[in-house]
């Protein structure tokens, strides 16, 4: 009986606890505040944009090339002999001036030949005078014996003998001139200021006719060959023929080169195109010349052959052109334009006419209007007319 009362008591206690818990929960729900409802704002893409305006621009065509001498020649002796003297700068990298003796060959043998040839000339001159004197005597004797008659043979007045003596004199003079020329050629010079690329002689060495002894180039002018696509030739005056008259009518160029951690510049001018288009790359090679490349000023080094340089060619001036960064071009000929006046704008996919593209910019002639906002950011999915927000880039993209 006691056990039954205990079970009933426990059941009643559990029921009371459950009822109390339900009552407390209901009481708390009556005093709880409802959650605050928040309005969700739709976030539109935020993109960078630049504002564009038409400009008058002078096109600049850029290319790269290697500096090379305008003229490089091999020094070849015209006479043989032992080297008696070498110019102190006749070493790789040495400089020399026009008409300075680079090499002097032993002259004794050539001096003797000159003296011998001079003696032969003197003998030939005496022979001519003798023949003329004998011809005069022959004339006098003929006049005495045959005063009114002409001789039947030209041998009477010794005309063939005189012509033969004169011919011998001319030959002797030619041999003398040749001997003097050979003597002059024992001193080897160049008709221009230059620099030595390589040499393989020294004092005491015997050199022979026709065997190169050095390689030199002139230092007054260097050239840069710049390969360009034929489309780029439309933007500057191209020297396509050989009628260049030196009137500076062709495009000016600026040559840039890195040396000792700094960039240096030289001013030059286009002078010609090479004789053929590259059959593999189909590029046209234009040639620029720089005068006085070894003139150093303001810490600028000489423009030495072999340097790899960047060349900026001054091109034609064009008007009403919009210039935008290349990465703002979508597809082949489209840009994204943000239109509207409020905080949000509509993205418009705008076809444009691109007249030229270089390494950094695209040049647009039509399709944009003054003050348009051109989107420069990338976006994964784009639809024409979608709503966007923009941040205008304060940095002048077109400078």
Sine and cosine of phi, psi and omega as CSV:
sin_phi,cos_phi,sin_psi,cos_psi,sin_omega,cos_omega
0.00,0.00,-0.64,0.77,0.02,-1.00
-0.90,0.43,-0.64,0.77,0.00,-1.00
-0.90,0.44,-0.61,0.79,-0.01,-1.00
-0.92,0.38,-0.63,0.78,0.02,-1.00
-0.91,0.41,-0.62,0.78,-0.01,-1.00
-0.90,0.43,-0.68,0.73,0.01,-1.00
-0.89,0.46,-0.68,0.74,-0.01,-1.00
-0.90,0.43,-0.62,0.79,-0.01,-1.00
-0.90,0.43,-0.66,0.75,0.01,-1.00
-0.90,0.43,-0.66,0.76,0.00,-1.00
-0.90,0.44,-0.67,0.74,0.00,-1.00
-0.89,0.45,-0.66,0.75,-0.01,-1.00
-0.89,0.46,-0.67,0.74,0.02,-1.00
-0.90,0.44,-0.68,0.73,0.00,-1.00
-0.88,0.47,-0.65,0.76,-0.01,-1.00
-0.90,0.44,-0.68,0.74,-0.03,-1.00
-0.90,0.44,-0.68,0.73,0.00,-1.00
-0.90,0.43,-0.66,0.75,0.00,-1.00
-0.90,0.43,-0.66,0.75,0.02,-1.00
-0.89,0.45,-0.65,0.76,-0.01,-1.00
-0.90,0.43,-0.64,0.77,0.03,-1.00
-0.90,0.43,-0.63,0.78,0.00,-1.00
-0.92,0.40,-0.66,0.75,0.02,-1.00
-0.89,0.45,-0.67,0.74,-0.02,-1.00
-0.89,0.46,-0.67,0.74,0.02,-1.00
-0.90,0.43,-0.65,0.76,0.00,-1.00
-0.89,0.46,-0.67,0.74,-0.02,-1.00
-0.92,0.39,-0.60,0.80,0.00,-1.00
-0.92,0.39,-0.44,0.90,0.01,-1.00
-0.95,0.32,-0.56,0.83,-0.06,-1.00
-1.00,-0.06,-0.07,1.00,-0.03,-1.00
-0.98,0.21,0.69,-0.72,0.02,-1.00
-0.99,0.13,0.61,-0.79,0.05,-1.00
-0.93,0.38,0.51,-0.86,0.00,-1.00
-0.90,0.43,0.56,-0.83,0.00,-1.00
-0.97,0.23,0.78,-0.63,0.02,-1.00
-0.99,0.10,0.77,-0.63,0.02,-1.00
-0.96,-0.29,0.65,-0.76,0.03,-1.00
-0.99,0.11,0.81,-0.59,0.01,-1.00
-1.00,0.07,0.77,-0.64,0.03,-1.00
-0.98,-0.18,0.72,-0.69,0.04,-1.00
-0.98,0.22,0.81,-0.59,-0.02,-1.00
-1.00,-0.07,0.90,-0.43,0.04,-1.00
-1.00,0.03,0.47,-0.88,-0.03,-1.00
-0.85,0.53,0.68,-0.73,0.03,-1.00
-0.97,-0.23,0.89,-0.45,-0.12,-0.99
-0.83,-0.55,0.47,-0.88,0.09,-1.00
-0.99,0.14,0.54,-0.84,0.00,-1.00
-0.50,-0.86,0.38,-0.93,0.10,-0.99
-0.83,-0.56,0.49,-0.87,0.05,-1.00
-0.99,-0.14,0.77,-0.63,-0.14,-0.99
-0.93,-0.38,0.49,-0.87,0.03,-1.00
-0.66,-0.75,0.49,-0.87,0.04,-1.00
-0.93,0.36,0.56,-0.83,-0.03,-1.00
-0.72,-0.69,0.33,-0.94,0.23,-0.97
-0.97,-0.23,0.89,-0.45,-0.14,-0.99
-0.84,-0.54,0.57,-0.82,0.19,-0.98
-0.99,-0.17,0.90,-0.43,-0.06,-1.00
-0.90,0.43,0.60,-0.80,0.08,-1.00
-0.81,-0.58,0.84,-0.54,0.02,-1.00
-0.98,-0.18,0.80,-0.59,-0.06,-1.00
-0.92,-0.38,0.57,-0.82,0.05,-1.00
-0.43,-0.90,0.03,-1.00,-0.03,-1.00
-0.77,-0.64,0.48,-0.88,0.01,-1.00
-0.25,-0.97,0.02,-1.00,-0.01,-1.00
-0.90,-0.44,0.71,-0.70,0.00,-1.00
-0.95,0.32,0.68,-0.74,0.07,-1.00
-0.61,-0.79,0.43,-0.90,0.02,-1.00
-0.93,0.37,0.53,-0.85,0.04,-1.00
-0.94,0.35,-0.56,0.83,0.03,-1.00
-0.64,-0.77,0.84,-0.55,0.08,-1.00
-0.82,-0.58,0.80,-0.60,-0.09,-1.00
-0.75,-0.66,0.36,-0.93,0.14,-0.99
-0.99,-0.11,0.69,-0.72,0.05,-1.00
-1.00,0.08,0.90,-0.44,-0.07,-1.00
-0.83,-0.56,0.84,-0.55,0.01,-1.00
-0.94,0.35,0.57,-0.82,0.05,-1.00
-0.98,-0.17,-0.10,0.99,0.11,-0.99
-0.70,-0.72,0.33,-0.95,0.00,-1.00
-0.98,-0.21,0.36,-0.93,0.06,-1.00
0.41,-0.91,0.02,-1.00,-0.01,-1.00
-1.00,0.05,0.69,-0.72,0.00,-1.00
-0.96,0.28,0.84,-0.54,0.01,-1.00
-0.98,-0.19,-0.40,0.92,-0.05,-1.00
-0.43,-0.90,0.62,-0.78,0.10,-0.99
-0.82,-0.57,0.62,-0.78,0.09,-1.00
-0.85,0.52,0.64,-0.77,-0.04,-1.00
-0.89,0.45,-0.37,0.93,0.00,-1.00
-0.99,-0.16,0.20,0.98,0.02,-1.00
-0.99,0.15,0.91,0.42,0.05,-1.00
-0.65,-0.76,0.29,-0.96,0.00,-1.00
-0.86,0.50,0.88,-0.47,-0.02,-1.00
0.99,-0.12,-0.09,1.00,-0.02,-1.00
-0.97,0.26,0.48,-0.88,0.01,-1.00
-0.95,-0.30,0.52,-0.86,0.07,-1.00
-0.58,-0.81,0.32,-0.95,0.01,-1.00
-0.96,-0.27,0.30,-0.95,-0.03,-1.00
-0.86,0.52,0.67,-0.75,0.08,-1.00
0.93,0.38,0.15,0.99,0.14,-0.99
-0.97,0.26,0.67,-0.74,0.04,-1.00
-0.91,0.42,0.89,-0.46,0.06,-1.00
-1.00,0.05,-0.67,0.74,0.00,-1.00
-0.65,-0.76,0.68,-0.73,0.10,-1.00
-0.87,-0.49,0.84,-0.54,0.01,-1.00
-1.00,-0.06,0.50,-0.87,0.02,-1.00
-0.80,0.60,0.77,-0.64,-0.18,-0.98
-0.97,-0.26,-0.09,1.00,-0.12,-0.99
-0.84,0.55,-0.77,0.64,-0.03,-1.00
-0.88,0.48,-0.63,0.77,-0.04,-1.00
-0.96,0.28,-0.52,0.86,0.10,-1.00
-0.91,0.42,-0.67,0.74,0.03,-1.00
-0.90,0.44,-0.63,0.78,0.04,-1.00
-0.89,0.45,-0.63,0.77,0.04,-1.00
-0.89,0.46,-0.71,0.70,0.00,-1.00
-0.89,0.46,-0.66,0.75,0.02,-1.00
-0.90,0.44,-0.68,0.73,0.01,-1.00
-0.91,0.41,-0.59,0.81,0.04,-1.00
-0.91,0.42,-0.63,0.77,0.05,-1.00
-0.90,0.43,-0.64,0.77,0.03,-1.00
-0.90,0.44,-0.59,0.80,0.05,-1.00
-0.90,0.44,-0.69,0.72,0.01,-1.00
-0.88,0.48,-0.68,0.73,0.04,-1.00
-0.89,0.46,-0.67,0.74,0.00,-1.00
-0.90,0.43,-0.60,0.80,0.04,-1.00
-0.90,0.43,-0.65,0.76,0.05,-1.00
-0.89,0.47,-0.67,0.74,0.01,-1.00
-0.88,0.48,-0.66,0.75,0.03,-1.00
-0.89,0.46,-0.69,0.72,-0.02,-1.00
-0.90,0.43,-0.64,0.77,0.03,-1.00
-0.88,0.48,-0.72,0.69,-0.02,-1.00
-0.90,0.43,-0.62,0.79,0.04,-1.00
-0.91,0.41,-0.63,0.78,0.02,-1.00
-0.91,0.41,-0.69,0.72,0.03,-1.00
-0.90,0.43,-0.57,0.82,0.05,-1.00
-0.91,0.42,-0.62,0.79,0.04,-1.00
-0.90,0.44,-0.67,0.74,0.02,-1.00
-0.89,0.45,-0.66,0.75,0.01,-1.00
-0.88,0.48,-0.64,0.77,0.04,-1.00
-0.88,0.48,-0.73,0.68,-0.04,-1.00
-0.89,0.46,-0.70,0.71,-0.01,-1.00
-0.91,0.42,-0.63,0.78,0.01,-1.00
-0.91,0.41,-0.63,0.78,0.00,-1.00
-0.91,0.42,-0.56,0.83,0.02,-1.00
-0.94,0.33,-0.67,0.75,-0.07,-1.00
-0.99,0.10,-0.58,0.81,-0.06,-1.00
-0.71,-0.71,0.96,0.28,-0.13,-0.99
-0.89,0.46,-0.52,0.86,-0.07,-1.00
-0.90,-0.44,0.50,0.86,-0.08,-1.00
-0.67,-0.74,0.62,-0.78,0.07,-1.00
-1.00,-0.06,0.59,-0.81,0.00,-1.00
-0.93,0.38,0.48,-0.88,0.02,-1.00
-0.98,0.18,-0.32,0.95,-0.05,-1.00
-0.81,-0.59,0.59,-0.80,0.05,-1.00
-0.96,0.29,-0.21,0.98,0.02,-1.00
-0.94,0.34,-0.36,0.93,-0.03,-1.00
-0.88,0.48,-0.69,0.72,-0.01,-1.00
-1.00,-0.07,0.19,0.98,0.12,-0.99
0.88,0.48,0.54,0.84,0.02,-1.00
-0.90,0.43,-0.69,0.73,0.04,-1.00
-0.88,0.47,-0.61,0.79,0.00,-1.00
-0.90,0.43,-0.61,0.79,0.02,-1.00
-0.92,0.39,-0.70,0.71,0.00,-1.00
-0.89,0.45,-0.62,0.78,0.02,-1.00
-0.90,0.43,-0.66,0.75,0.02,-1.00
-0.91,0.41,-0.64,0.76,0.03,-1.00
-0.91,0.41,-0.63,0.78,0.05,-1.00
-0.90,0.44,-0.65,0.76,0.04,-1.00
-0.90,0.45,-0.58,0.81,0.04,-1.00
-0.92,0.40,-0.67,0.74,0.02,-1.00
-0.89,0.46,-0.67,0.74,0.02,-1.00
-0.90,0.44,-0.64,0.77,0.02,-1.00
-0.90,0.43,-0.65,0.76,0.04,-1.00
-0.90,0.43,-0.62,0.79,0.03,-1.00
-0.90,0.43,-0.66,0.75,0.03,-1.00
-0.91,0.41,-0.57,0.82,0.06,-1.00
-0.92,0.40,-0.69,0.72,0.03,-1.00
-0.88,0.47,-0.67,0.74,0.03,-1.00
-0.90,0.44,-0.64,0.77,0.02,-1.00
-0.90,0.43,-0.66,0.75,0.05,-1.00
-0.91,0.41,-0.63,0.78,0.01,-1.00
-0.90,0.44,-0.68,0.74,0.05,-1.00
-0.89,0.46,-0.60,0.80,0.03,-1.00
-0.90,0.43,-0.67,0.74,0.06,-1.00
-0.90,0.45,-0.59,0.81,-0.04,-1.00
-0.95,0.30,-0.14,0.99,0.12,-0.99
-0.94,0.35,-0.27,0.96,0.12,-0.99
-0.96,-0.29,0.92,-0.39,-0.09,-1.00
-1.00,-0.09,0.83,-0.56,0.02,-1.00
-0.74,-0.67,0.15,-0.99,0.12,-0.99
-0.85,-0.52,0.60,-0.80,-0.05,-1.00
-0.99,0.13,0.32,0.95,-0.03,-1.00
-0.51,-0.86,0.38,-0.93,0.16,-0.99
-0.94,0.34,0.69,-0.72,-0.09,-1.00
-0.45,-0.89,-0.07,-1.00,0.01,-1.00
-0.69,-0.72,0.56,-0.83,-0.06,-1.00
-1.00,0.04,0.76,-0.64,0.09,-1.00
-1.00,-0.06,-0.68,0.73,-0.02,-1.00
-0.39,-0.92,0.46,-0.89,0.06,-1.00
-0.51,-0.86,0.47,-0.89,-0.03,-1.00
-0.65,-0.76,0.55,0.83,0.04,-1.00
-0.75,-0.66,0.24,-0.97,0.10,-1.00
-0.40,-0.91,0.16,-0.99,-0.02,-1.00
-0.86,0.50,0.69,-0.73,0.00,-1.00
1.00,-0.08,-0.24,0.97,-0.01,-1.00
-0.98,0.20,0.60,-0.80,0.06,-1.00
-1.00,-0.04,0.80,-0.60,0.00,-1.00
-0.90,-0.44,0.45,-0.90,-0.07,-1.00
-0.86,-0.52,0.31,-0.95,0.00,-1.00
-0.88,0.47,0.73,-0.68,0.12,-0.99
1.00,0.09,-0.09,1.00,0.01,-1.00
-1.00,-0.07,0.90,-0.44,-0.04,-1.00
-0.85,0.52,0.67,-0.74,0.01,-1.00
-0.91,-0.41,-0.25,0.97,0.00,-1.00
-0.25,-0.97,0.30,-0.95,0.12,-0.99
-0.83,-0.56,0.78,-0.63,-0.04,-1.00
-0.70,-0.71,0.30,-0.95,0.13,-0.99
-0.66,-0.75,0.41,-0.91,-0.01,-1.00
-0.99,0.15,0.57,-0.82,-0.15,-0.99
-0.96,-0.29,0.05,1.00,-0.04,-1.00
-0.98,0.22,-0.43,0.90,-0.04,-1.00
-0.57,-0.82,0.64,-0.77,0.19,-0.98
-0.83,-0.56,0.28,-0.96,-0.03,-1.00
-0.80,-0.59,0.45,-0.89,0.09,-1.00
-0.78,-0.62,0.85,-0.53,0.05,-1.00
-1.00,-0.04,0.85,-0.53,-0.09,-1.00
-0.89,-0.46,0.92,-0.38,0.07,-1.00
-0.98,0.20,0.75,-0.66,-0.02,-1.00
-0.71,-0.71,0.47,-0.88,0.15,-0.99
-0.94,0.33,0.55,-0.83,-0.08,-1.00
-0.89,0.46,-0.42,0.91,0.03,-1.00
-0.90,0.43,-0.48,0.88,-0.02,-1.00
-0.95,0.30,-0.33,0.94,-0.05,-1.00
-0.93,0.36,-0.25,0.97,-0.01,-1.00
-0.95,0.30,-0.20,0.98,-0.15,-0.99
-0.98,-0.22,0.05,1.00,0.07,-1.00
-0.44,-0.90,0.26,-0.97,0.00,-1.00
-0.95,0.30,0.87,-0.49,-0.11,-0.99
-0.98,-0.21,0.82,-0.57,0.07,-1.00
-0.98,0.19,0.99,0.15,-0.09,-1.00
-0.99,0.12,-0.26,0.96,0.01,-1.00
-0.80,-0.60,-0.08,-1.00,-0.09,-1.00
-0.99,-0.13,0.32,0.95,-0.07,-1.00
-1.00,0.01,0.37,0.93,0.01,-1.00
-0.92,0.40,0.84,-0.54,-0.09,-1.00
-0.96,-0.29,0.26,0.96,0.08,-1.00
0.96,0.27,0.32,0.95,-0.06,-1.00
-1.00,-0.07,0.30,0.95,0.04,-1.00
0.84,0.54,0.56,0.83,-0.02,-1.00
-0.99,0.12,-0.18,0.98,-0.03,-1.00
-1.00,-0.09,0.20,-0.98,-0.18,-0.98
-0.90,0.44,0.63,-0.78,0.13,-0.99
-0.98,0.20,0.48,-0.88,0.00,-1.00
-0.74,-0.67,0.43,-0.90,0.15,-0.99
-0.86,-0.51,0.78,-0.62,-0.04,-1.00
-0.97,-0.24,0.78,-0.63,0.00,-1.00
-0.91,-0.42,0.70,-0.71,0.03,-1.00
-0.58,-0.81,0.63,-0.77,0.08,-1.00
-1.00,0.00,0.78,-0.63,0.04,-1.00
-0.50,-0.87,0.79,-0.61,0.03,-1.00
0.83,0.56,0.63,0.78,0.08,-1.00
0.98,0.17,0.13,0.99,0.01,-1.00
-0.73,-0.69,0.41,-0.91,0.02,-1.00
-0.99,-0.14,0.72,-0.69,-0.01,-1.00
-0.82,-0.57,0.40,-0.91,-0.07,-1.00
-0.78,-0.63,0.49,-0.87,0.11,-0.99
-0.70,-0.71,0.47,-0.88,0.00,-1.00
-0.96,-0.29,0.69,-0.72,0.01,-1.00
-0.54,-0.84,-0.33,-0.94,-0.04,-1.00
-0.42,-0.91,0.55,-0.83,0.11,-0.99
-0.93,0.37,0.62,-0.79,-0.01,-1.00
-0.82,-0.57,-0.44,0.90,-0.05,-1.00
-0.17,-0.99,0.15,-0.99,0.23,-0.97
-0.94,-0.35,0.41,-0.91,0.02,-1.00
-0.96,0.29,0.24,-0.97,-0.20,-0.98
-0.94,0.35,-0.25,0.97,0.01,-1.00
-0.48,-0.88,0.38,-0.93,0.09,-1.00
-0.99,0.15,0.63,-0.78,-0.01,-1.00
-0.86,0.51,0.87,-0.50,-0.09,-1.00
-0.94,0.35,-0.32,0.95,-0.01,-1.00
-1.00,-0.05,-0.78,0.63,-0.07,-1.00
-1.00,0.00,-0.25,0.97,-0.06,-1.00
0.88,0.48,0.45,0.89,0.02,-1.00
-1.00,-0.03,0.51,-0.86,0.08,-1.00
-0.99,-0.15,0.77,-0.64,-0.03,-1.00
-0.99,-0.14,0.92,-0.39,0.12,-0.99
-0.99,-0.15,0.50,-0.86,-0.10,-0.99
-0.88,-0.47,0.81,-0.58,0.06,-1.00
-0.95,-0.31,0.59,-0.81,0.05,-1.00
-0.91,-0.42,0.61,-0.79,0.09,-1.00
-0.85,-0.53,0.84,-0.55,-0.01,-1.00
-1.00,0.04,0.57,-0.82,0.00,-1.00
0.81,0.58,0.81,0.58,-0.04,-1.00
-0.93,0.36,-0.32,0.95,-0.03,-1.00
-0.99,-0.12,0.13,0.99,0.07,-1.00
-0.98,0.20,0.90,-0.44,-0.04,-1.00
-0.98,-0.18,0.71,-0.70,0.02,-1.00
-0.43,-0.90,0.58,-0.81,0.02,-1.00
0.81,0.59,0.63,0.77,0.04,-1.00
0.98,0.21,0.08,1.00,-0.01,-1.00
-0.98,0.21,0.75,-0.67,0.01,-1.00
-0.98,0.21,0.20,-0.98,0.10,-0.99
-0.94,0.34,0.46,-0.89,0.06,-1.00
-1.00,0.05,1.00,-0.05,-0.18,-0.98
-1.00,0.00,0.66,-0.75,0.11,-0.99
-0.80,0.60,0.66,-0.75,-0.05,-1.00
0.97,-0.23,-0.28,0.96,0.00,-1.00
-0.95,0.31,0.66,-0.75,0.09,-1.00
-1.00,0.01,0.81,-0.59,-0.15,-0.99
-0.75,-0.67,0.33,-0.94,0.15,-0.99
-0.97,-0.26,0.70,-0.72,-0.06,-1.00
-0.87,-0.50,0.81,-0.59,0.08,-1.00
-0.96,-0.29,0.88,-0.47,-0.04,-1.00
-0.99,-0.15,0.83,-0.56,-0.01,-1.00
-0.96,0.29,0.87,-0.49,-0.09,-1.00
-0.97,-0.26,-0.32,-0.95,-0.06,-1.00
-0.98,0.20,0.36,-0.93,0.06,-1.00
-1.00,-0.07,0.72,-0.69,0.06,-1.00
-0.82,-0.57,0.47,-0.89,-0.07,-1.00
-0.90,-0.44,0.39,-0.92,0.06,-1.00
0.82,0.57,0.78,0.62,0.01,-1.00
-0.91,-0.41,0.70,-0.72,0.10,-1.00
-0.99,-0.13,0.78,-0.63,-0.03,-1.00
-0.92,-0.38,0.85,-0.52,0.02,-1.00
-0.75,-0.66,0.37,-0.93,0.03,-1.00
-0.90,0.44,0.53,-0.85,-0.05,-1.00
-0.87,0.49,-0.57,0.82,-0.05,-1.00
-0.95,0.32,-0.13,0.99,0.07,-1.00
-1.00,0.09,-0.13,0.99,0.02,-1.00
-0.99,0.10,0.79,-0.61,-0.01,-1.00
-0.96,-0.28,0.75,-0.66,-0.06,-1.00
0.92,0.40,-0.69,-0.72,-0.01,-1.00
-0.99,-0.13,-0.63,0.77,-0.08,-1.00
-0.55,-0.84,0.81,0.59,0.03,-1.00
-0.65,-0.76,0.45,-0.89,0.16,-0.99
-0.73,-0.69,0.32,-0.95,0.09,-1.00
-0.98,-0.18,0.83,-0.56,0.00,-1.00
-0.91,-0.41,0.77,-0.64,0.05,-1.00
-1.00,-0.01,0.88,-0.47,-0.05,-1.00
-0.90,-0.43,0.55,-0.84,0.00,-1.00
0.78,-0.62,0.23,-0.97,-0.07,-1.00
-0.90,-0.44,-0.24,0.97,-0.05,-1.00
-1.00,0.05,-0.25,-0.97,0.02,-1.00
-0.92,0.40,-0.59,0.81,0.07,-1.00
-0.98,-0.21,0.48,-0.88,-0.02,-1.00
-0.71,-0.70,0.18,-0.98,0.02,-1.00
-0.97,-0.26,0.75,-0.66,0.03,-1.00
-0.99,0.11,0.81,-0.58,0.01,-1.00
-0.90,-0.45,0.79,-0.62,0.08,-1.00
-0.99,0.11,0.94,-0.34,-0.18,-0.98
-0.94,-0.34,0.89,-0.46,0.12,-0.99
-0.93,0.37,0.61,-0.79,0.00,-1.00
-0.70,-0.72,0.29,-0.96,0.06,-1.00
-0.96,-0.27,0.91,-0.41,-0.04,-1.00
-0.98,-0.17,0.87,-0.49,-0.02,-1.00
-1.00,0.03,-0.40,0.92,-0.02,-1.00
-0.26,-0.96,0.51,-0.86,0.14,-0.99
-0.73,-0.68,0.72,-0.69,0.12,-0.99
-0.90,-0.44,-0.30,-0.95,-0.10,-0.99
-0.89,0.45,-0.52,0.86,-0.12,-0.99
-0.91,-0.40,-0.55,0.84,-0.20,-0.98
-0.80,-0.59,0.37,-0.93,0.22,-0.98
-0.91,-0.42,0.66,-0.75,-0.06,-1.00
-0.93,-0.36,0.89,-0.46,-0.16,-0.99
-0.94,-0.34,0.78,-0.62,-0.02,-1.00
-0.99,-0.13,-0.45,0.89,0.00,-1.00
-0.46,-0.89,0.37,-0.93,-0.02,-1.00
0.93,-0.37,-0.31,0.95,0.03,-1.00
-0.89,-0.45,0.37,-0.93,0.06,-1.00
-0.84,-0.54,0.39,-0.92,-0.02,-1.00
-0.86,0.51,0.78,-0.63,0.03,-1.00
1.00,0.03,0.02,1.00,0.04,-1.00
-0.87,0.49,0.53,-0.85,0.09,-1.00
-0.99,-0.17,0.92,-0.39,-0.01,-1.00
-0.99,-0.14,0.83,-0.55,-0.04,-1.00
-0.96,0.27,0.74,-0.67,0.01,-1.00
-0.94,-0.34,-0.22,0.98,-0.01,-1.00
-0.98,0.21,0.37,-0.93,0.09,-1.00
-1.00,-0.01,0.47,-0.88,0.01,-1.00
-0.54,-0.84,0.71,-0.70,-0.09,-1.00
-0.91,0.42,-0.80,0.60,-0.03,-1.00
-0.88,-0.47,0.80,-0.60,-0.07,-1.00
-0.77,-0.64,0.71,-0.70,0.14,-0.99
-0.79,-0.61,0.57,-0.82,-0.01,-1.00
-0.92,0.39,0.83,-0.56,0.00,-1.00
1.00,-0.07,0.04,1.00,0.01,-1.00
-0.92,0.40,0.47,-0.88,-0.03,-1.00
-1.00,0.09,0.72,-0.70,0.00,-1.00
-0.63,-0.77,0.21,-0.98,0.20,-0.98
-0.87,-0.48,0.47,-0.88,-0.03,-1.00
-0.77,-0.64,0.45,-0.89,0.19,-0.98
-0.89,-0.45,0.88,-0.48,-0.03,-1.00
-0.98,0.20,0.81,-0.59,0.01,-1.00
-0.96,0.28,0.87,-0.49,-0.01,-1.00
-0.96,0.28,-0.42,0.91,0.00,-1.00
-0.93,0.36,0.72,-0.70,-0.02,-1.00
-0.95,0.30,0.98,-0.19,-0.04,-1.00
-0.90,0.43,-0.45,0.89,-0.13,-0.99
-1.00,-0.07,0.14,0.99,0.01,-1.00
-1.00,0.09,0.00,0.00,0.00,0.00
